[in-house]
Amino acid sequence: MPNSADTAPAPDLSMRVASVAAPVRRQVAKVLREAITSGRFGQGQRLVEKELCELLGVSRPSVREALRELESEGLIEIIPNRGPLVKRLTAADAASVYQVRAALEAMAARLFVECASDEQVADLEGSVEALAAAYATQDVAQILAAKQVFYDVLITGTGNNVLRSLLRSLNDRITMLRRVTLSSPTRAAESIREIRDIMAAIRRRDADAAFAASLHHIQEAAKVALAGL
């Protein structure tokens, strides 16, 4: 007869933090951030320190430091007598994120037209085609990865590191909201069409049209996200 050790389920090692040079706190924050933005940890879910320590294979101080970092980023909130919870994105939160995102990304489109090299324009066009292919798979992870490449190329082409930093500070909440918009059955076709409009304006080196097309794209995404919250 098999003993209990033979039948015990294998531990979940999928979130274990590797022993590498980067500080453990930074690694823990990265893993938890990805778990939140991917939906593995849902909005409103309580994060129990002891369970996180076991799941990640790290000490409690490392988990606490990482949680404080995520709290400062607006991804979690610490409730008295309850502890840390994944923050719920309210309609007001989403509206604020989209207002700032619209201004920054429309500016990025304008700056890209004004500053990017022909090679960077070609790279951006390639990222748009890769994004269209990702949309065709209907795989959320692939779409999000392809969108990140598109925006990385776009922001790099602006040559503006302050703009990059500001958008990076919003990136995790933008990713969470993108998951809401991707749940819409019609949004995918609309989104890639809008991004192609941005690309067409950039190809023409029309800064005003690129700004307007980018602004329109974010405003349309906001409508879908706010309706889904």
N, C-alpha and C positions, 0 to 999 in steps of 0.2 A: 504494500500500500504506500502511495507517495506521501511524504510528509508535507507539512504546511509550507516549508521553504521551497519545495518543488513547485507548488501551485501558486505561490504569491505572484501578483502581477509585477512586471518589470517597472522600475521607477521611470518617471517622465524626465528624460534628460535633454529635451529639445530646447530648453532655455538656459542650460548650464553656461556659466561664464568661463571662458578659457583663461588659462594663466599666461598672459602676455604682458608686454612692457607697460601698456597703458594702465593708469590707475584703475583699481577695481571699481571704485565709485562711478567712474566714467563709463566703464563697460556695463555695469548694472543699469545705469540710467539709459543707455542706448538700447539694451534688451527690453526694458520695461516700456520705453517710448515706442518701440516697434510693436510690442504686444498691444498697446493702447490704440495706436493709429491703424493697426491691421484689423482691429475688432476682436482680437483674442480675449482681451479684457474689455468688457462692454461698459458703456456709459452708466454711471451709477454703481458699478460693481465695487464692493469693499475689497481693499487690498490688505490682507493680514500679514504682518511682518514675519511671523514665524513660518507661514506657508511660503512666502517669497524667499526666505532664507533657504528652505529646503529645496524649492524649485530651482533656484539659481546656484545653490551650492556655495553661498557666501555668508559672511558674518552679518549680524544685525546692524552694527554701525554702518557698514557699506550700504545696506538697504535703506537705512534712515537718511543718509546723506543723499542718495539718489532720489529718494522721494521728495526731499526738500528742493532739489533741483527741478524736478518735474512740477512741483507746486509753483515754483517761480515762473515756469513756462506756461502755466494755466492749464496743464493737462490733468492734474488731480487737485482735490481740495481736502484739507484735513479738518474733520468735524470733531469738536469736543465730545469726548465719551464714545466716539465711534471710530475715530482713526481716519486713515486716508481712503478716499473713494475716487474712482475715475470721474472726472467732472462731466456733468451733462452739458451739452451745448444747447443753450436755449435759443429761441428765435432771435432774441436781442443780441446774444453773443455772435450768432452767425451773421446777422445784419452788419454788426460792427466790423467783423473780419472782412466781409465782402466789400464794405465801403473802402477800407484801407487797401485791400488787395486790388480793387479796381483802379484806384489812383496810382498805385505803384506799378502794376503791370502795364497799364496804358502808357505810363512814362517810359517803362522799359522798352516797349515797342517803338516809341518815338526815338529814343536814344539809340536803339539798335539800327534803325534806318540811318541815323546821322553818323554813327561811329563804326559800325561793323564792316569788315573787309568782305570782298566778294567771296572769299573762301568760307567765311563764317555764314554768309547768306546761303551758300550751297549746303553747308552742314545743317543749317536750320531746316532747309527744305527736305533734306534726308531724314531728319528727325520727325517731320510732319508725316512723311510716307510710312515711317516705322510706327508712328502712332496710329495711323489709319489701319495698318495691318494688325496692330494690337486690338483695336476696337472690333475688328472682324472676328477675333477669337472669342469675344465676350467674356474673357477672363479678367477679373478685376485686378489681380496682382500684375498681370502683364500691362494692362492699360495704365495703371498708376506708375509703373516703372517707366513706360514710354513717355508719359506726360512729364515725369521728372527730368528725363533727358531733354525734351523739348525746351523746358524752362531753364535748365542749366545752360544750354547753348544760347538761348535768348539773353539771359542775364550776363553771361560772359561777354557777349558781343556788345553790351552797353559800355563796358569798361568802367562801370561805376560800382566800387566795392561797398559803398554805404548802402546803395539800393539792394545789393546782394544780401548784406547783413540784415536789413529790415525785413526782406522777404523770408529769409531763413528763420527769423524769429516767429513768423506766422505759419511756417511750413507744415508743422504737425497738425494744427487746427484746420488748415486748408485740406490736408490729406483726409482727415475725418469727414469733412464736408463733401469732398469729392466722392466718398463712398456713398453718401446720401444721393447725390445727383446721378451716380452710376446705376442706382436702383430703378431709375425712371426708364421705361421701355422705349421712349422716344428720344431721350436726351443724347444718346451716343451719336446718332446721325446728325443732329443739330450741332453738337459740339465740334465734330470734325469739320463740318461745313464752315462754321464760324472761324475755326483755326486756319482753314485754307484761305478764308477771306483776309485774315491777318497776314498770312504768308504772301498772298498776291500783292497786298499793299507794300509790304517790305520789298518784294522783288522789283516793284516799280520805283522804289526809293521815295515813296510818298509818305512822309512822316505824319501828316495830319490824318490820312486815311488809316494808317496803321494804329495810331492812337485811338481813333473812333472805333475801329473794328475790335480792338482789344477790350475797350471799355464795354462795348455791346456784348462781347463774349462773357465777361464776368457778370454783367447785369442779368443776362439770361440764366447763367448758372445759379445765381443768387435766388432767382424766382423759384427754380426747381427745389433747391435746398431748403428754402424757407417753407415751401409747401409741404416738404417731407418731414419737417421737425414737429 
